Amino acid sequence: RVLEGRGGSPFGRRSHEQFLACCSGHKNGRAFVLTAVPRVLQLFDRLIEDGRHGSGPTSPGSGAGSPPGGHDPWVEDIGAGDADGGARPNSRDYVPLGSAGDGPVDCEDSLVEECDIGDDVHGLARCPWRDQPSLMHRIALGAIAAGLAACLALLSLQPLRDAVRRRASVGGLARCDGAAGAGCLLVAGLSDVDGLAGGTALCNITALPPGEAYLQSPVSDFDLPATWARHCEREVDSPIVSSWHGQNKCWEWMKQLGCYSADWGRLSWRDAQVKTAAAGKAPHPDVATMSPLRDPDICEHYSAGAALDATPEEVRVAAEWLNTHAKVFVVNLPTDVGRLQFVSQRMAELGIQFERIAGLDMTLPSAYVKAKRHGLIPEDFNFTRAQEEASRPFQHMQGIAGTMGCAAAHLRAMRTAAEHRPRKPLTLILEDDVRLVDDFALKVKRLLEAEAPCDWVAISLKSKCPYGRCISARLTRVGPDGNEPEERCRHGVNYGFYAMLYRTGDLDAVQRRLAQVVWNDRRPHCLDVDVALASISDEVAYYAVPAMQTPGFLTDGAAGSTRVSINAVSNAQSIALQELQTQREKAARAAGLPLESCAVYGCVPFSPFNECQCNLECRFYNTCCADYESECVTTTTTSSTVTSTTTATSSTTTTSATTTTTTVSSTSTSTSSVSTTTTTVSRRAPLCAVRGCGPFSPGEECQCNTECVQHGNCCADFDAHCVGWGGRPTAAGAHSARSAAGPLMLLGV
């Protein structure tokens, strides 16, 4: 309304046209808030500065503060004959306040063009006028934020209204501190939202997020010439076992040679492609560029991670800022005492307060059962099925126990942070093998104030093999890799949950959505929690700092990867037994039966997490479950008969004329019975419903493979779950296996 009312001058009319151009063409409310609002704010900032030049304290046309030619652009009415705008001031010739006449402003003359340039907003970022804070500017920010909240309320767009209130200061006069630009987001007087007593900058409102088109679908096109695209698909061998239709093998080699084997992300993608081309596995970038990060010239610079030019006092104040506005957690396994000591010492040196979150070691007895009981792993997730899927060549994974524990620990940390009170606006979750740089807190503060767009929800402070788009000198907008199948969770890029920064207010929703993706036993690659979040980065505003920027925010890996070490431990059979127990517990709960029994636990070794025990030693310790004898002890009595025969012979001799000898024999027979009692403790093997219909399993009581019918050792539920699977026998042929396998277990599981 203000601009329209000033339409009496060509400058006013032109400004109104620019305003309309900035506000039009957005598909929905979300696109308007995230794209139009920052551009309108930039326009207002420009107009405010132009207005101050044209109608400052001095009178129009006299002295400093007047535009060239002495015209007041807001009130002058140029005659109809001056159709070209005549004396309308040319913004290109304006000298910003405080510039001391250093030269013309290097900005586009028409903000219509600036608003229509789509995602290429880097020209706007170079405009000096945006770095000139003013009281008028802050009032404009507050007024527009309040107006947007009111409009959204009228439109009943509650989520968008809340987002605007959370990401902008309603009062508009809270002060950004000196390091922030004129457009920094102010959060003030919103203690009900973010727990702040005062104002602080959580993002830069002039830093624009990527447009809607960028997020519509995973990007998979490297724009290779047809000859190279055909060569990379058909003629280059693959570095991995996995294969799929349309696989770009040049890209697979570029990740292998240029990232994984190059100290995990220390090279820029251009240097990675040069290295891959030297091996004959991809085109040279001068011939055909493969850019996993779009606009690489913005952020792919090794020097962008250099230490800041800051005083010790600035670093100290930044650490206080971090302690005030961020809750810091460190994920640490109970057995990793040395790592905890290391990280504690480093955090003390930096003056950063933190809280420890216990990690999960799936090699410990009953750890999987405990995780499921506490809701850290959902009931419907099946480890045995996930491990079987992971072992397929298409997935090309090894053990998954360490990866599973890492995911559960991070999701628990996110849930703990979301529920923590009093709430702070930021949450930082660290792994225990990171070493934060000396100016870490100051780098985080400046990253948010100067570079982070206001839609951000999560930021990885170190991302290896990044994929997406550079949006500022130190920040990328993560994107899903469309070159990788969804069934593999778009796996292969965007590694790194070493230091994750979250908006606390959004953390609960992010954690719930991420958990849905992680706990999918048909897509075991999604157990890599960093990969899982990247796979839904078209839904979640996920940003990251490229790892090739050194030293960046942190270093990692000095103590090795615990996750990889646990994955290498072969304990799949132990977790499979625990999986069977959790399935029986689930069935018992559904049937309303007590859980504290061997029928549920199975006849397993000692478990500290079970209320009673079902092993042989429980008799000695008097800890047996009530049904231990009936479920786990088999008593067999055998009888044998022993028959002994005794023969006695006596002789009587009579002497006379004739000698006669008489012999009398006596035989007696005795029978005795000997009873032998044998007590055995049997351990229940995982049945086919849990174990799956796979190959022969050594050491198991029953089997779920084709040959079990021939050998008479099929599990009780073999015919129900495995008949017809992979060429298995028919139901009629498998029926005979049922009697050989014994009775069905509890509730038919």
Protein Blocks (a to p, Z undefined) as FASTA:
>chain_A
ZZmmmmmpmklmmmmmmmmmmmgoiabfklmmmmmmmmmmmmmmmmmmmmmmmmcmbdeh
iaehiaehiiafklpccdfklmnopmaccfklpccehklonaccdddfblklmmmnojml
mlmmmpmklmmccfklmmmmmmmmmmmmmmmmmnopmklmmmmmmmpcfklpaccdfkbc
fklccdehilmlnopabdcdfbdfklccddfklmmpccfbeoiafklmmmmmmmpccfbf
bdcehiafklmmmmmmmmmmnogoiacfklmmmmmmmnopaccfkloccdfbghkllmmc
fklmpccdddfklmmmmmmmmmmmpccdddddfklmmlmmmmmmmmmmnopacddddddd
fkbghklmmmmmnopacfklcfklmmmmmmpmklopadfklmmmmmmmmmmmmmmmmmpc
cddfbdcdddfkbccdfklmmmmmmmmmmmmcckbfbdcfbdghiadddfbfkbccdddd
fkbcfkloopaiaiajkbccddfklmmmmmmmmmmmmmpcklmmlmpmmlmmmmmmmmbc
cddddfklcgbjbdehklopfklmmmmpccklmmmmmmmmmmmmmmmmmnopafbbfkln
opadddfkbfbdcbfklmmnopacfklmmmmpccdddddddddddddddddddddfbdcd
ddddddddddddddddddddddddddfklnopadddehiabdcbfklmmnopacfklmmm
mgopahiacfklmmmmmmmnopadehhZZ
